Amino acid sequence: MPPARSVRPVLPVVPVLWLLLCLLLTGCGGPAAPRDTGEEDVRRAVAAWSRVPPQRLADIPLEDWSYEVGSVRRDGARATVRAELRYRLAGYDSSPGGSARELTLAEADGQWRVTADRPAPGALPQLWDQGPVTVVEGAHSLVLGGEGQPPATLSGIAAEADRAVPAVSAAWPKPWAGRVVVLVPGSLERMAELLGRPAADYRGMGAVTTGQVGAGPAPADRVVVNPEAYPQLTERGRGVILTHEATHVATRAATTATTPLWLSEGFADWAAYRGGDSTPAQAAPALARAVRRGELPAGLPANEAFAFGGDPEALARAYEGAWLACRLIARTWGDAGLVRLYEAAGRDPLPVALGQALGTDVPALTRAWQESLRADLG
């Protein structure tokens, strides 16, 4: 292809009259689109609103609070704005989290003002959307309590979370924030609203962890406590639950879609029970009953076995079996071997990760696990 050349076009002579007509009729090129000054005023009002978080959130350590406006719909002196709220909890979030919002504005005396700020249709609410929030800060934790949660209850949870964080760091000697944010909604129903699932899915659970798996910062990782089930636990049980959930926070960046759930859930339980005096039969009663009936699992728990809303006994057996698999790996290849496997399984399929990290394969690990179940639970 020949090289491109710069060519200067020859312009024809245009009669002066035609140029005048073009200017008068604006038919040669067309006018610039008029600016919607009303929409610009609405956007400026949202920007002014976002400079300072609402006063009712003054006790929450918020920073980088801003709204990214997506659309503006005006109807006379009222306007509706769809926006993405971005914010960080100072000292806890490594990067801003997001929340889809819908703002209502009203115009008076030529000024637009925000009159309502709520979750966008279909979006999950924030804890403060449910009412006043009480804040308790521990040495390694920030506890946000929903409407009606007594400060004494929140202080107790903060103390338990503060004990959990060092235990997690001992089990997971990789870089992580070393801090957790714990949400304590006002009721089980409020918890379900925050998580976007039916309340029945969480009825027997002490706590859950939110957040997306995958490498990189996880700004919105939150431990959400079930305000009905958590108080019913023993002191030891509460410690196990919070250590388990904090382990998910710590390992989030190393956890991907390729990580088997038996490994991620089993590792969290291994970290929670590590150093304790519970025997396998004491900590895995559901699986022990099954083994004694002669119902030895055919394989390591599948991802589907950890689904919410299923048979509680089957779910318990899945968690217990996952813990005992990780316990076996740590006892056979050392704690460092288990951590090494966890990291490898976040990068490669399990057969490849087992070969790289431990020099074994799935059939061999499964047989060793089954033999340990017979010995420990039979």
Residue pairs with C-beta under 8 A, 6 or more apart in sequence:
21 27
22 28
38 74
39 72
39 74
41 112
42 72
42 74
42 79
42 81
42 105
42 112
43 69
43 72
44 112
45 105
45 111
45 112
45 113
45 114
46 67
46 69
46 81
46 83
46 103
46 105
46 114
47 67
49 67
49 103
49 114
49 117
50 65
50 66
50 67
52 65
53 60
53 62
53 65
53 87
54 117
56 128
56 132
56 133
57 128
57 133
59 133
59 134
59 135
60 89
60 128
60 133
60 135
60 144
61 89
61 90
61 91
61 92
61 135
61 137
61 142
62 87
62 88
62 89
62 90
63 87
63 88
63 89
63 90
64 86
64 87
64 88
64 96
65 85
65 86
65 87
66 85
66 86
66 87
67 81
67 83
67 84
67 85
67 86
67 101
67 103
68 83
68 84
68 86
69 81
69 82
69 83
70 81
70 82
70 83
70 84
71 81
71 82
72 79
72 80
72 81
73 79
73 80
73 81
77 106
77 107
77 108
78 104
78 105
78 106
78 107
79 104
79 105
79 106
79 107
79 112
80 102
80 103
80 104
80 105
81 102
81 103
81 104
81 105
82 100
82 101
82 102
82 120
83 100
83 101
83 102
83 103
84 98
84 99
84 100
84 101
85 98
85 99
85 100
85 101
86 96
86 97
86 98
87 96
87 97
87 99
88 95
88 96
88 97
88 219
89 142
89 181
91 142
91 179
92 142
92 177
92 179
92 181
93 181
93 219
93 220
94 177
94 217
94 218
94 219
95 217
95 219
96 219
97 219
97 220
98 220
99 119
99 123
99 124
99 126
100 119
100 120
100 122
100 123
101 117
101 118
101 119
101 120
101 123
102 117
102 118
102 119
102 120
102 121
103 114
103 116
103 117
103 118
104 114
104 115
104 116
104 117
105 112
105 113
105 114
105 115
106 112
106 113
106 115
107 113
118 129
119 125
119 126
119 129
124 193
124 194
124 195
124 196
125 193
125 194
126 194
127 133
127 144
127 146
127 183
127 185
127 194
130 146
130 147
130 185
130 186
130 190
130 193
130 194
131 146
131 147
131 148
131 186
132 147
133 144
133 145
133 146
133 147
134 144
134 145
134 149
134 151
134 154
135 142
135 143
135 144
135 145
136 142
136 143
136 145
136 151
136 154
136 155
136 157
136 158
137 143
137 158
138 158
138 159
138 161
138 162
139 162
140 161
140 162
140 165
140 166
140 178
140 179
140 180
141 157
141 158
141 161
141 162
141 165
141 179
141 180
141 181
141 182
142 179
142 180
142 181
142 182
143 154
143 155
143 157
143 158
143 161
143 181
143 182
143 184
144 181
144 182
144 183
144 184
145 151
145 153
145 154
145 184
146 183
146 184
146 185
146 186
146 187
146 190
146 227
147 186
147 190
148 186
148 187
149 184
149 186
149 227
153 184
153 231
154 184
157 182
157 184
157 225
157 230
157 242
158 182
160 238
160 239
160 242
161 180
161 182
161 223
161 242
161 246
163 239
163 242
164 180
164 239
164 242
164 243
164 246
165 178
165 179
165 180
165 246
167 243
167 271
167 272
167 274
167 275
168 176
168 243
168 246
168 247
168 249
168 250
168 271
169 176
169 178
169 250
170 274
170 275
171 247
171 267
171 270
171 271
171 274
171 335
172 247
172 250
172 251
172 271
172 339
173 339
174 250
174 251
174 254
174 339
174 343
176 249
176 250
176 251
176 253
177 249
177 250
180 221
180 223
180 245
180 246
180 249
181 221
181 222
181 223
182 222
182 223
182 224
182 225
182 242
183 194
183 222
183 223
183 224
183 225
184 225
184 227
185 191
185 193
185 194
185 224
185 225
185 227
186 227
187 227
187 228
188 199
188 202
188 203
188 226
188 227
188 228
188 229
189 199
190 227
191 199
191 202
191 224
191 225
191 226
191 227
192 198
192 199
192 201
192 202
194 224
195 202
195 208
195 210
195 224
197 308
198 309
200 309
201 308
201 309
202 208
202 226
202 229
202 308
203 226
203 228
203 229
204 229
204 312
205 226
205 229
206 225
206 226
206 229
206 230
206 233
206 237
206 238
206 241
207 223
207 224
207 225
207 226
207 230
207 241
207 242
207 245
208 223
208 224
208 226
208 245
209 221
209 222
209 223
209 224
209 245
209 248
209 249
210 220
210 221
210 222
210 224
211 218
211 220
211 221
211 222
211 248
211 249
211 252
212 218
212 220
213 252
213 255
213 256
213 257
213 259
214 253
214 255
214 256
214 257
215 253
215 254
215 256
215 346
216 253
217 253
218 249
218 252
218 253
221 248
221 249
221 252
223 242
223 245
223 246
223 249
230 238
230 241
233 241
236 276
239 272
240 269
240 272
240 273
241 272
243 268
243 271
243 272
244 268
244 269
244 271
244 272
245 268
247 267
247 268
247 271
247 272
248 255
248 264
248 268
251 264
251 267
251 268
251 342
254 342
254 343
254 346
255 264
255 346
256 346
256 347
258 345
258 346
258 347
258 348
258 349
258 350
259 342
259 345
259 346
260 300
260 303
260 345
260 350
261 301
261 303
261 305
261 306
261 322
262 300
262 301
262 302
262 303
262 306
262 318
262 321
262 322
262 325
263 322
263 325
263 326
263 341
263 342
263 345
263 350
264 342
265 306
265 318
265 319
265 322
265 323
266 319
266 321
266 322
266 323
266 324
266 325
266 326
266 327
267 326
267 338
267 342
269 319
269 322
269 323
269 326
270 323
270 326
270 327
270 330
270 338
273 283
273 323
273 327
279 376
280 288
280 324
280 327
280 376
280 377
281 288
281 376
281 377
283 320
283 323
284 320
284 321
284 323
284 324
284 377
285 316
285 320
286 313
286 316
286 317
286 320
287 297
287 316
287 317
287 320
287 321
287 324
287 373
287 377
288 377
290 296
290 297
290 317
291 373
291 374
291 377
291 378
292 377
292 378
296 370
296 373
296 374
297 317
297 321
297 370
297 373
299 366
300 321
300 322
300 325
300 362
300 365
300 366
300 369
301 317
301 318
301 321
301 322
305 314
305 315
305 317
305 318
306 315
306 318
306 319
307 315
321 369
321 373
324 369
324 372
324 373
324 376
325 365
325 369
326 338
328 368
328 369
328 372
329 337
329 338
329 341
329 358
329 365
330 337
330 338
332 368
333 340
333 341
333 358
337 357
337 358
340 357
340 358
341 353
341 354
341 357
341 358
343 357
344 352
344 353
344 354
344 356
344 357
345 353
345 357
347 353
348 356
350 362
351 361
351 362
354 360
354 361
354 362
354 365
355 361
358 365
